[in-house]
Amino acid sequence: MNQPKIITKLPGPKTEKIISKDNKYLSSSLTRLYPAVIEKGEGCWVWDVDGNRFLDFTSGIGVGSTGHCHPLVVESIKKQSECLIHMSGTDFYYPIQVKLAEKIAEIIPGGMNYKVFFCNSGTEAVEGALKLARHFTKRNYVLAFLGSFHGRTLGSLSLTSSKSIQRQGFGSLLPNVIHVPYGYCYRCVFNLEYPSCNFACIEYIEKEVFGKLVPAEEVGSIFVEPIQGESGVIVPPPNYFSKLRELCDRYQILLVIDEVQSGMGRTGKMFAIEHWKTMADIYCIAKGIASGMPLGAFAAKSSVMNWQPGAHASTFGGNPVACAAALTTIRLLEQKLIENAETVGKQMLENLKDLQKRFDFIGDVRGKGLMIGVELVESSSKKPLTEKRNGVLRKAFEKGLLLLGAGASVVRFLPPLILLEQEANTGLEIFEQALKEVFRK
């Protein structure tokens, strides 16, 4: 397989019937930009119910790190499901949960002095980390960043600030959450440039927030994504996180790194924060950890995760089948997929930056590994071109390429980490065609 294959009009007849039932029975809160009803997947390819074949540059929003239905992952799921499907690690012990926890403690930056709590999703990992930080520090205030996405349940939503629609209509969220500007150099809120800015966005926290709003001694934690995914694959500048780490250390504040989207090899490192050579006190993990099985986790220094039995628990967290999938996923990442993400991602970034030189509506190309964003703007003003971006996503879909949006006008690339150079080139050729048709170039 090296090309998509569209054999019906889109949406096809079977797709239309399923979407009609979906509209009747599923929550209207779900967001779908184009009508893709996926029936099966293999590697970087998926098929809809009408038999159309698409190249998948979304991997289920960054979840399918090893591609769709990787045979070794499928084998591990089958093997474990024949042995033990569920027992609940809250009340019982079982070997595979301990084995995975040991492995996570081995691979996270900071070594083996970390403990792990298993849950089922990214938002649960963030909720647990939020509880743990409060429990350990006995401080009530939390800092998060404008543009952040940490989840949609009440606690994580209180930290989230990527789109107002995500918070609209839910009334009062958690108190004592303060949002500050992120290191978004392309749209610096201080109208400065790196490196002459001297990290004004970090200085703002100390001078303005701690100096005028809340004492640093009352702030227990800072939650931050190494790369803001939902807001447009925003990559902070070099040394950004070392400065943030210094700030946290100065005031005994816990640094909580949300690696839900950027972790598990996505950026060419096991965890994206490794690009900044910085370590966190707590890590939040999910998405790519188990190749599509529902699994989340947060890991904290042993001295931090010292709460009493009953302080936090999960019936399904650390499910044996999900743990089996995760162990196989990590093995595949370590063997070659992290390296592949770095190599193919570098090639894609270079090719996209070549496109940027030719099209003035591409304002910025950024990313690490196979987590890439292309921001579409009016060249003279940087005004986001949201409708044009949505048009590009729809046009790419019509041509057999699945892409995601992010932020106001960013096209987000999150392909499986098994992506081959040929597949990457095929996808970028389709992307270029879609750009030309939407912008009539």
NUMI-504169 format. One record per atom (N, C-alpha, C, CB): residue in three letters; x, y, z. Coordinates in steps of 0.05 Angstrom, whole numbers, plus 5000, padded with zeros to 4 digits. Glycine has a CB too. Example, Ala and Ser with C-alpha at 12.3 -4.5 7.8 and 13.67 -1.06 7.14 Angstrom:
ala526448865156 ala524649105156 ala526449345156 ala522649115181 ser525749555142 ser527349795143 ser525850015157 ser528249885114 
END
This chain:
met501749765000 met500050005000 met501850255000 met498150005024 asn501550424980 asn503050674980 asn501350914972 asn505350644962 gln498750864967 gln497051084959 gln494251044971 gln496851114929 pro492851254979 pro490051224987 pro488451134963 pro488951494998 lys486051024969 lys484350934948 lys481451004955 lys484650624943 ile480351194940 ile477551274945 ile475851164922 ile477351594945 ile473950984930 ile472350844910 ile469450924909 ile472550544915 thr468551094928 thr465851194928 thr465851494931 thr464151064951 lys463651624927 lys463451904935 lys463651914966 lys460652024926 leu464552144976 leu464852175005 leu462852385015 leu467752265012 pro461252305034 pro461152045048 pro459751835031 pro459752075075 gly460551585034 gly459351365020 gly456651295032 gly461151125020 pro455151115019 pro452351045028 pro452350915056 pro451050865008 lys454150735061 lys454250615088 lys455050815109 lys456150375088 thr456850985102 thr457751195121 thr455351375128 thr459951365108 glu453851455108 glu451551635113 glu449551505133 glu450151705087 lys449051245130 lys447151115148 lys448151105176 lys446650825138 ile450751055180 ile451851045207 ile451951315220 ile454650925206 ile452551525204 ile452551795215 ile449751875224 ile453751995194 ser447851795209 ser445051855216 ser444351735243 ser443151745194 lys445151485248 lys444651355274 lys446351485296 lys445251055272 asp448851555289 asp450551685308 asp449251945318 asp453351745295 asn448152095299 asn446852345307 asn444552305326 asn445952495282 lys443252075323 lys440952015339 lys441651915367 lys439251805326 tyr443851755369 tyr444451615394 tyr446851715410 tyr444751335389 leu448751855397 leu451151945411 leu450952245419 leu453551895394 ser452452315438 ser452452595449 ser453152785427 ser454452615472 ser451753015427 ser452253225407 ser454753385414 ser449853415406 ser456053325436 ser458453465443 ser460953375428 ser458953435473 leu460753155414 leu463053045399 leu463653215374 leu462552755391 thr466153245367 thr466953425345 thr468053255322 thr469053635355 arg466753275299 arg467753145275 arg467653345252 arg465952885268 leu469953395240 leu470153595219 leu469453475192 leu472953715218 tyr470053215188 tyr469353085162 tyr468252805168 tyr471853075144 pro466752705149 pro465252455154 pro466852205149 pro462752445136 ala468552125168 ala470151885166 ala468951675186 ala473151935172 val467851455176 val466851245192 val468751005188 val463851165185 ile470650975207 ile472850785203 ile472050505213 ile475350875218 glu472650305197 glu471850025203 glu474249855211 glu470449905180 lys476549905198 lys478949735204 lys481449905199 lys478949475188 gly483649805210 gly486249945206 gly488549745205 gly486650145228 glu490649825192 glu493049665190 glu495449855185 glu492949455167 gly497249855204 gly499550035201 gly498750325202 gly501049975175 cys499450475181 cys498750755179 cys496150795161 cys501050915167 trp494750585156 trp492450595138 trp489850515151 trp492950425113 val487750645144 val485050565154 val483050555131 val484050765176 trp480950395135 trp478850365115 trp476250445127 trp478750065105 asp474550585112 asp471950645122 asp470050425115 asp470950915111 val467550445124 val465550235120 val464850195091 val463050295136 asp465550385074 asp464950355045 asp467350255029 asp464050625034 gly469450185043 gly471850075030 gly473850275021 gly470949915007 asn473550525027 asn475550735019 asn477950715038 asn474251015021 arg480350735026 arg482850715042 arg484150985046 arg484750515028 phe484751045071 phe485951305078 phe488651265091 phe484051465096 leu490351455086 leu492951475100 leu492451635125 leu495151605082 asp493051525148 asp492351645174 asp494651795186 asp491351425193 phe494452065186 phe496452235199 phe495352335226 phe497152465181 thr493452195238 thr492352275264 thr492952065285 thr489352315261 ser493251815278 ser493551585296 ser491651605320 ser496451575306 gly489151675314 gly487151685336 gly487751895356 gly486951415349 ile488552135346 ile489452355363 ile491952275379 ile487152455382 gly493852165365 gly496452105378 gly496551865395 gly497252335394 val494551695393 val494351455410 val495751215398 val491451385416 gly495351175372 gly496350935359 gly499350955352 gly494850875334 ser501050955372 ser503851005368 ser505150785351 ser505251015395 thr504350535354 thr505550315339 thr503950255314 thr505750065356 gly502150435306 gly500450385283 gly497950225290 gly502050245261 his496250195271 his493750055275 his494249755276 his491650125254 cys493349625297 cys493349335300 cys496149215295 cys491349215280 his498149325308 his500849215305 his500748915314 his502949375322 pro501748735298 pro501448455304 pro502448375332 pro502848285283 leu504648485340 leu505748415367 leu503948525389 leu508548525370 val502848755385 val500948865405 val498448695406 val500249155399 val497348625383 val495048445382 val495548185395 val494148405352 glu497948065390 glu498647815403 glu498747835433 glu501347715392 ser499848055443 ser500048095472 ser497248125485 ser501848335480 ile495448265471 ile492748295480 ile491248025481 ile491148495462 lys491547875460 lys490247615459 lys491347435482 lys490747475432 lys493947425485 lys495147255505 lys494247325533 lys498247265503 gln494247585539 gln493447665566 gln490447625571 gln494147965571 ser488847675550 ser485947645554 ser485147355558 ser484447755529 glu486847165550 glu486246885556 glu487146805584 glu487746705535 cys488646975597 cys489646915624 cys488147065646 cys492646985625 leu487947335643 leu486547495663 leu485847755650 leu488347545689 ile483247825651 ile482248075638 ile482048295659 ile479648025625 his481048225683 his480648435703 his480748315731 his478048585699 met481948465750 met481848385778 met481748635796 met484248225785 ser482548865787 ser482649115801 ser485149135818 ser480149155817 gly487049295809 gly489549335824 gly489149505849 gly491549465807 thr486749615853 thr486249765878 thr486149575902 thr483549915876 asp485049345898 asp484649155921 asp486248905919 asp481749085923 phe487548855896 phe489048605892 phe491648665879 phe487348405876 tyr493548485881 tyr496048495867 tyr495948325842 tyr498448415886 tyr497348405821 tyr497848225799 tyr500448295784 tyr495448215779 pro501848095774 pro504548145765 pro504948345744 pro505747885756 ile503148355724 ile503648515700 ile503448815707 ile501648445678 gln501848885727 gln501649165735 gln504249255748 gln499249215754 val505449085765 val507949145777 val510249165756 val508648935799 lys510148985737 lys512148985716 lys512149235700 lys511748735698 leu509649335693 leu509449575678 leu510349825695 leu506549615668 ala509549825720 ala510350055737 ala513350065739 ala509150015765 glu514649845742 glu517649835743 glu518849945717 glu518649545748 lys517549865694 lys518549955669 lys518250255665 lys517149815646 ile515950365674 ile515550655672 ile517550805689 ile512650725680 ala517950705714 ala519950825731 ala522750825719 ala520050685758 glu523250625702 glu525850605688 glu526150805666 glu526250325677 ile523950865651 ile524251025627 ile523651325631 ile522350925606 ile522351405653 ile521851685656 ile524351835665 ile519551735677 pro524652085656 pro527052235665 pro527152255695 pro527052515652 gly529252175707 gly529552195736 gly530351935749 gly527052295748 gly530151715734 gly531151465745 gly529051305760 gly533451505763 met529851135778 met528150935790 met526851035816 met529750695796 asn527251285824 asn526151375849 asn523351495845 asn527951585862 tyr521751375827 tyr519051465822 tyr517051235827 tyr518751565793 lys514651305835 lys512451115838 lys510251185818 lys511351115867 val508650995811 val506651025790 val503850965800 val507350835766 phe501951115790 phe499051055794 phe497851025767 phe497651285811 phe496350805763 phe495050745737 phe492150835737 phe495350455730 cys491250945715 cys488451015711 cys487750945682 cys488051325716 asn485851085670 asn484750995644 asn485051195622 asn481950925647 ser485951435628 ser485951645607 ser487751875616 ser483151755602 gly488152065597 gly489852295604 gly488652475624 gly490452445579 thr486052525621 thr484752705640 thr484752595669 thr481852765632 glu484552325671 glu484752205698 glu487552235709 glu483951905696 ala489552215692 ala492252245701 ala492752525712 ala494252185678 val491552725698 val491852995707 val490353045733 val490853195686 glu487952935735 glu486352955760 glu487852835783 glu483652815757 gly489052605779 gly490552475801 gly492952635809 gly491452205793 ala494452745789 ala496752915794 ala495953165810 ala498152985768 leu493653275803 leu492753515816 leu492153455846 leu490253625802 lys490853225851 lys490353145879 lys492953095894 lys488552895879 leu494752955881 leu497252895894 leu498853145901 leu498952705877 ala498953335883 ala500453575888 ala499253725912 ala500453755863 arg496653745913 arg495353875936 arg495953725962 arg492353895932 his495753465960 his496153295984 his498953325995 his495553005978 phe500853335977 phe503653345986 phe504453625996 phe505553265963 thr503753835981 thr504654105987 thr502954246008 thr504754275962 lys500454166010 lys498454306028 lys498054596019 lys499454296058 arg498654645993 arg498254905982 arg495954895962 arg500855015968 asn494255105961 asn491855095945 asn492055205917 asn489655235960 tyr493955375912 tyr494055505886 tyr495655335866 tyr495455785888 val494655355841 val495855205818 val496255405795 val494154965810 leu498555385782 leu499055535757 leu498855345733 leu501755675758 ala497455445712 ala497355315686 ala497855525665 ala494655165682 phe497755445640 phe498555635619 phe496255685599 phe500955525604 leu496155935589 leu494256005569 leu494855835544 leu494356305562 gly492755715533 gly493155535510 gly493455245517 gly495455625494 ser493455195543 ser493854915552 ser491354745548 ser494654915582 phe491854485545 phe489654285545 phe490554055563 phe489054185516 his489054015584 his489653805604 his487353605607 his490453925630 gly485153645593 gly482953465596 gly480253615599 gly483353275619 arg478153455602 arg475453575602 arg473853505627 arg473953485578 thr474953355646 thr473553315671 thr474153555689 thr474453045685 leu472653585711 leu472553845725 leu475253955733 leu470853815749 gly476953785745 gly479553885753 gly481353955730 gly480853685771 ser481553765711 ser483253815688 ser482254045671 ser483553565672 leu479554065669 leu478354285654 leu479054555667 leu475354255652 ser479354565693 ser480054805707 ser482854905699 ser479954765737 leu484554715691 leu487254775682 leu487354845652 leu489154545687 thr485354745637 thr485254775608 thr484355055600 thr483254565596 ser485755155579 ser484955425569 ser485555445539 ser486355645585 ser485055235524 ser485655245496 ser483455365479 ser486354975485 lys480955315487 lys478555425473 lys476455485494 lys477555225451 ser475155715492 ser473155785512 ser470655595510 ser472256075508 ile470155485487 ile467855305484 ile468055065502 ile467555215455 gln470554985508 gln470954755525 gln470154805554 gln473854665524 arg470055065562 arg469255135589 arg466455265591 arg471355335600 gln465455325568 gln462855475567 gln460555315579 gln462255555538 gly459055445597 gly456555325607 gly456955145631 gly455355175586 phe459355125642 phe459754945664 phe460055085691 phe462254775659 gly459555345691 gly459655485716 gly462355495729 gly457655365735 ser462355515755 ser464855535770 ser466455285769 ser464355615799 leu468955305761 leu470755075761 leu472355085787 leu472655075736 leu474654935788 leu476154935813 leu477255215818 leu478554735811 pro477155305843 pro478355575850 pro481355555851 pro477255675876 asn482555785851 asn485455815856 asn487255705834 asn486155675882 val486155715809 val487755645786 val488355895771 val486255435767 ile490955955766 ile491756195753 ile493156125727 ile493656365771 his492256255705 his493456195678 his495456425671 his491356165657 val497756345660 val499756535652 val500656485623 val502256515671 pro501856675610 pro502656635582 pro504756415578 pro503856895571 tyr504456265556 tyr506256045549 tyr508556155532 tyr504755815535 gly510556005528 gly512856085511 gly512256045481 gly515255925518 tyr510356195471 tyr509356185443 tyr510756405428 tyr506256205441 cys513156345418 cys514856555407 cys513656675381 cys517556445401 tyr512256525365 tyr511056625341 tyr508956835346 tyr509856395324 arg507656815369 arg505557015377 arg506157105406 arg502656895375 cys508457215411 cys509257295437 cys507457515448 cys512157395438 val506157465471 val504257665482 val505757915491 val502657545505 phe508357905494 phe509858135503 phe511158285479 phe512058045523 asn510658185455 asn511758295430 asn514758315431 asn510558575426 leu515958105441 leu518858085443 leu519857855425 leu519858045472 glu522457835422 glu523657615406 glu525657465423 glu524957725381 tyr525657205419 tyr527657035432 tyr530257055416 tyr526756735434 pro532657075429 pro533157045457 pro533357315472 pro535756895461 ser533057535458 ser533357795471 ser531157845492 ser533358015451 cys528957685491 cys526757725510 cys527557655538 cys524457545502 asn529757495541 asn530657405568 asn528457275583 asn531657645584 phe526857115569 phe524656955581 phe522757135597 phe525856735599 ala521757335584 ala519857515597 ala517357365607 ala518957735578 cys516657145593 cys514256995601 cys514756845628 cys513556795579 ile517156765633 ile517856645659 ile518056855681 ile520456475657 glu519357075673 glu519657305692 glu516957415701 glu521257525679 tyr514957405682 tyr512257495689 tyr511057345713 tyr510457465664 ile511657085714 ile510556925736 ile511557025762 ile511256625733 glu514157075763 glu515357155789 glu514657445796 glu518457125788 lys514857625777 lys514457905783 lys511557975785 lys515758075761 glu509857885767 glu507057965766 glu505257785783 glu506057975738 val505457525779 val503657345794 val504457325823 val503657065781 phe506957255828 phe507957225855 phe508157495869 phe510557075856 gly508857705854 gly509257965866 gly506658115872 gly510958125848 lys504558065856 lys502158225858 lys499558075863 lys501858385834 leu499557815858 leu497057665858 leu496857465881 leu496557535832 val498857285882 val498857075903 val501757015911 val497456815892 pro502256995937 pro505056925945 pro505956655934 pro505156925976 ala508356645926 ala509456395916 ala509156165936 ala512456425908 glu509256225961 glu509156025982 glu506355895984 glu509856146008 glu504356005970 glu501755885969 glu501155735943 glu499656105973 val503055725925 val502855585900 val504055305903 val504155735876 gly502455095899 gly503454825903 gly504654695879 gly501254655913 ser503654775855 ser504554635831 ser504154805806 ser502954375827 ile505754745786 ile505454865759 ile505154645740 ile507955045751 phe502854645725 phe502254435705 phe502954545678 phe499254355707 val504354395662 val505254495636 val505654265616 val507754665638 glu504954315591 glu505654125569 glu508354195558 glu503354135547 pro510054005552 pro512654075540 pro512254195512 pro514353825537 ile510154095498 ile509254215473 ile506254225474 ile510254035448 gln505154465471 gln502254495472 gln501054375446 gln501454795476 gly499654155449 gly498554025426 gly495954135415 gly498053735432 glu493954155432 glu491254245424 glu491354535414 glu489354215447 ser493054695424 ser493154975417 ser494855025392 ser494255145439 gly496054815380 gly497454855355 gly500254765353 gly497455135349 val500954555369 val503654445369 val505654675374 val504354295342 ile505354795397 ile507055025404 ile509554935419 ile505455235421 val511854985408 val514354895419 val515855125432 val516154765397 pro516255115458 pro517655335472 pro520555345463 pro517455305502 pro521955565469 pro524755595460 pro526655435477 pro525555885460 pro529155405469 pro531155265485 pro531455405513 pro533955275471 asn532055235533 asn532455325560 asn529855415574 asn534455555561 tyr527555405561 tyr525055495573 tyr524455335598 tyr522755475553 phe524755075596 phe523954905619 phe526054905641 phe523454625609 ser528554955634 ser530554975655 ser529955225672 ser533454985643 lys529055445659 lys528355685673 lys525855635691 lys527755915654 leu523955485680 leu521555425695 leu522255245719 leu519455295678 arg524055055714 arg524954875735 arg526355035758 arg526854655724 glu528055225750 glu529355385770 glu527355545787 glu531355585756 leu525255645774 leu523255795788 leu521855615808 leu521155915768 cys521155375800 cys519755185818 cys521555115842 cys518954935803 asp524055065836 asp525954995858 asp526255225878 asp528654915846 arg526255465868 arg526655695885 arg524455725906 arg526855955868 tyr522055635898 tyr519755675916 tyr518555405925 tyr517655845903 gln519955185921 gln518954925929 gln516254865917 gln518854905960 ile515954925892 ile513454865877 ile513954615860 ile512655115859 leu511954435859 leu512154195843 leu511754265813 leu510053985852 leu513554165797 leu513254185768 leu511953935757 leu516054235754 val509553965746 val508053745735 val508053765705 val505053745746 ile509253565692 ile509453565663 ile507353375651 ile512253465654 asp505553495634 asp503453345621 asp504553245594 asp500953525617 glu505252985594 glu506352855570 glu504252685556 glu508752685578 val501752735561 val499552565550 val499752545520 val496852675558 gln500052775506 gln500252765477 gln503152745467 gln498953005465 ser504952875481 ser507752895471 ser509552665479 ser508953155480 gly508652505498 gly510352295509 gly510252035492 gly509552225536 met511651835502 met511751565490 met512751575461 met508951445490 gly515051705458 gly516551695432 gly515551885411 gly516351435421 arg513352025416 arg512152195395 arg514052395383 arg509752335407 thr515852515400 thr517552735390 thr520452645384 thr517652945411 gly520852385383 gly523552285378 gly525152245403 gly525052485360 lys523952295426 lys524952215452 lys522652065466 lys525852465469 met523351905486 met521151765500 met519251965512 met522351585523 phe520352185524 phe518652395534 phe519652665523 phe518652405565 ala517852835515 ala518653085501 ala520353265519 ala516153235493 ile519953255545 ile521453425563 ile524453375561 ile520453395591 glu525253135551 glu528053065549 glu529453255529 glu528352775539 his527953375510 his529253565492 his530353805506 his527153655470 trp529153865529 trp530054095545 trp531854015569 trp527654255556 lys532453755570 lys534253645592 lys533253735619 lys537153745587 thr530653705624 thr529453785649 thr527853555660 thr527654035645 met527653535686 met526053325700 met523753455715 met527853165718 ala521553305717 ala519253395732 ala519053255758 ala516653345715 asp517253355775 asp516653225800 asp514353015796 asp515753425822 ile512553075777 ile510352905770 ile510152905739 ile507752985784 tyr509652665728 tyr509252635699 tyr506452525694 tyr511352455686 cys504952635675 cys502352525667 cys502652385640 cys500152745666 ile501752135638 ile502151975614 ile499551845606 ile504351755620 ala499151815579 ala496751675569 ala497251635539 ala494051825575 lys495051675523 lys495051645494 lys496851425484 lys495951905482 gly499351485475 gly500951285461 gly502151065478 gly503151425448 ile501551055504 ile502750865522 ile501950575516 ile502150925550 ala499550525505 ala498650255501 ala497450205474 ala496550185523 ser498250355454 ser497450305426 ser494450295421 ser498650045417 gly492950435437 gly490050445433 gly488450325455 gly489350305408 met489650165472 met488250075496 met487950295516 met489649825509 pro485650315531 pro485350535549 pro487050505574 pro482350555558 leu489150675575 leu490950675598 leu492150945602 leu493150465594 gly492151035627 gly493551285634 gly495251225659 gly491551515639 ala496951415666 ala498551385690 ala499651655698 ala500851185685 phe500251695723 phe501951915732 phe504051795750 phe500252135746 ala506451905746 ala508751805761 ala509952045776 ala510851675742 ala510651995801 ala511752205818 ala514152105834 ala509552315837 lys515752295842 lys517952215860 lys516852065884 lys519552465869 ser518251865892 ser517351705915 ser516751865940 ser519351485921 ser518352075943 ser517952245967 ser515352405964 ser520252435970 val514352445940 val511852585935 val509452405937 val511952735908 met509652165924 met507451975924 met507551805949 met507451795898 asn507051935971 asn507151795997 asn504551826012 asn509451916014 trp502351845997 trp499751876010 trp498751616022 trp497651985990 gln496851636040 gln495851406055 gln494051236038 gln494451496080 pro493850966043 pro491950796029 pro489150906031 pro492050516041 gly487850906007 gly485151016006 gly484951305996 gly483750996032 ala487351435995 ala487351715987 ala486651745957 ala490051845992 his487251545941 his486551545913 his486451255902 his488651725896 ala484651195884 ala484450925874 ala482850925848 ala482950745895 ser482950695834 ser481550665809 ser480850375805 ser483250775785 thr478250325799 thr477450045794 thr478749925770 thr474350035792 phe478750075748 phe479749965723 phe482650035717 phe478050055700 gly483750235731 gly486450315725 gly488550085727 gly487250535743 gly490250075708 gly492249855708 gly491049585699 gly493449825735 asn489049605683 asn487749355672 asn489849175660 asn485649425651 pro489748905666 pro491948725657 pro492248725627 pro491248445666 val490048735612 val490348725582 val491648985572 val487548695569 ala490849215584 ala492149465576 ala495049465584 ala490649695589 cys495749355607 cys498549345615 cys500149175596 cys498749235644 ala499048955587 ala500448785568 ala501048935542 ala498848525562 ala499049075533 ala499449235508 ala501549455513 ala496749365500 ala501549575536 ala503549785542 ala506349675542 ala502849915568 leu506749445555 leu509449335556 leu510549275528 leu509549075572 thr508749165510 thr509649115483 thr510149375468 thr507448945468 thr508449575473 thr508749835460 thr511449955467 thr506550025468 ile512149955493 ile514650065502 ile517049925490 ile514850065532 arg516849655488 arg518949505476 arg519449585447 arg518349195477 leu517249615432 leu517349695404 leu518549985401 leu514649685390 leu517750155419 leu518750435419 leu521850425423 leu517450605440 glu522650275442 glu525550265449 glu527150135427 glu525950115475 gln526049935413 gln527449795393 gln528149965368 gln525949545384 lys526050115358 lys526650275334 lys524650505329 lys526650105311 leu522350505342 leu520350705334 leu520950985343 leu517650615345 ile522251015366 ile523051285374 ile525051405354 ile524351285403 glu526951235346 glu528951325326 glu527551385300 glu531051105322 asn525651225292 asn524151275267 asn522651535269 asn522251045261 ala521451595292 ala519951845295 ala521752085291 ala518551855323 glu524152065302 glu526152285299 glu526952315270 glu528552225317 thr527552095257 thr528652105229 thr526552195210 thr529651835221 val524252065210 val522052135191 val520952415197 val519851925191 gly520752475223 gly519752735231 gly521552955221 gly519452745261 lys524152915223 lys526053125214 lys525653165184 lys528953035220 gln525352945169 gln524852965140 gln522353125134 gln524752685127 met520153065149 met517653195144 met517853495151 met515453075161 leu519153565173 leu519553845180 leu521053995158 leu521053875206 glu523153875148 glu524654005126 glu522954045102 glu527153835119 asn521353845094 asn519653875070 asn517554085075 asn518453605064 leu516454095099 leu514354295104 leu515554575105 leu512954235131 lys517954605114 lys519254865114 lys519954955086 lys521754865131 asp520454765068 asp520754835040 asp518054935029 asp521654585024 leu515854815037 leu513254915029 leu512755195039 leu510954725039 gln513655245063 gln513255515075 gln514655725058 gln514355515104 lys516955665047 lys518355855030 lys516755925005 lys521155745023 arg515055734996 arg513655774971 arg510855894975 arg513355514957 phe509655854999 phe506955945004 phe507056155027 phe505055715011 asp506256405021 asp506456605042 asp504256575064 asp506356875030 phe502256415059 phe500156375079 phe501056165100 phe497656285065 ile503256035097 ile504355865118 ile506056045136 ile506055625106 gly504956115159 gly506356305176 gly508556175193 gly504456425195 asp508155925201 asp510055785218 asp509855485214 asp509655865248 val512155355215 val512355065215 val514054995239 val513654955188 arg512954815256 arg514354755281 arg513654475290 arg513554965303 gly515354375308 gly514754105319 gly517353965326 gly513153945300 lys517053725337 lys519253545342 lys518353265336 lys520253575372 gly520053115323 gly519352835316 gly516852835298 gly518852675341 leu514952665305 leu512452645290 leu510152785304 leu511752345285 met510753015316 met508753195327 met509353465315 met508953205359 ile507753535294 ile508453755276 ile505953925272 ile509553655249 gly506354195272 gly504254375266 gly504954575244 gly503454535291 val503054635227 val503354825205 val501155045209 val503154695177 glu501955285215 glu500155505221 glu499555665196 glu501155685243 leu496955685189 leu496055825165 leu495056105172 leu493855665150 val496156305160 val495556585168 val495456765144 val497656685188 glu494357005148 glu494657225129 glu497557325132 glu492657455134 ser498957325110 ser501857375112 ser502557655124 ser503157355085 ser500857855119 ser501458125127 ser500858175157 ser499958325111 ser498958015168 ser498058085195 ser498157845215 ser495258175193 lys498757615205 lys498757365221 lys495857295231 lys500557405246 lys493857415219 lys491157345226 lys490657045219 lys489157525210 pro489556895239 pro489056615234 pro486956575212 pro488156475260 leu487456375195 leu485656315173 leu484156055180 leu487156285146 thr482256075198 thr480955835208 thr479355685187 thr479055905231 glu477755835172 glu476055705151 glu477755585129 glu474155905139 lys479955715122 lys481755605102 lys483055345113 lys483955805094 arg483855355138 arg485055115150 arg483054885150 arg485855175179 asn480554935157 asn478454725156 asn478054625128 asn475854835168 gly478254805109 gly477954725081 gly480154545073 gly477854975063 val482654595082 val484854425076 val484454145088 val487554545086 leu483454135112 leu482953875125 leu480853715109 leu482053905154 arg478753845100 arg476653705085 arg477653625058 arg474253895082 lys479253795045 lys480253725018 lys482253495020 lys481653975006 ala483853485041 ala485753265045 ala484153005049 ala487653315068 phe482053025064 phe480352785069 phe479152685043 phe478052855088 glu478252865026 glu477152775000 glu479252634983 glu476053024985 lys481752704988 lys483952584972 lys485152334987 lys486152784967 gly484052265010 gly484952025024 gly486952065046 gly486051845004 leu487252305057 leu489152355078 leu487552465103 leu491352555069 leu487952345126 leu486752425150 leu488652605166 leu485752185167 leu487752855171 leu489353045187 leu487653165209 leu490453265168 leu488953295228 leu487553425250 leu488053725249 leu488453305277 gly486053865261 gly486554145265 gly487554185294 gly483954305261 ala488554425299 ala489354505326 ala489454805327 ala492154375334 gly488954915351 gly489055205353 gly487055335334 gly491755305348 ala487555595328 ala485655735311 ala486055665281 ala486156035314 ser488455605273 ser488855555244 ser491255375238 ser489155825230 val491755185255 val494055005252 val493154735241 val495554965279 val494554625222 val494254355214 val496254185230 val494754315182 arg495153985243 arg496853825261 arg497353545249 arg495353785289 phe499953465250 phe500753205240 phe501553035263 phe503153245220 leu500152815267 leu500752615289 leu500552335278 leu498752655313 pro502152265258 pro502051995247 pro503151785265 pro503551985220 pro502551535260 pro503751315276 pro506751325274 pro502751045266 leu508151235294 leu511051255295 leu512451045277 leu512051215323 ile510850875264 ile511950685245 ile512050805217 ile510250435245 leu511251055214 leu511051185187 leu513551155171 leu510351475191 leu513351055146 leu515551035128 leu516051295113 leu515150795109 glu518451335103 glu519051565087 glu517151595063 glu521951565077 gln516651375050 gln514851375026 gln512051465034 gln514751105013 glu511051365057 glu508451445066 glu508351745074 glu507551275090 ala510551835087 ala510752115094 ala510652285069 ala513252165110 asn512052215048 asn512152365024 asn509352365010 asn514252255004 thr508052135011 thr505352114999 thr503452315013 thr504251835001 gly503552315040 gly501852485055 gly502452785050 gly502152435085 leu504952855048 leu505653135043 leu504953225015 leu508653175048 glu505053044996 glu504153104969 glu501153174968 glu504752874949 ile499653004983 ile496753064984 ile496253324999 ile495252824999 phe497653375020 phe497353625035 phe497953865017 phe499253625060 glu500053845001 glu500654064983 glu498454104963 glu503354014969 gln497453884952 gln495153914933 gln492754044946 gln494453634922 ala492153974971 ala489954084985 ala490354384989 ala489453945012 leu492854464997 leu493454745000 leu492954904974 leu496354785010 lys493954794953 lys493754934927 lys490854974919 lys495154774905 glu489154764924 glu486354784915 glu484854984933 glu485054514916 val485354974959 val483955154977 val484755444974 val484355065006 phe487455484970 phe488455754967 phe488655834937 phe491155784981 arg487955654920 arg487955704890 arg490655804881 arg485755914883 lys492755654888 lys495455724880 lys496355554857 lys497355694904 
END
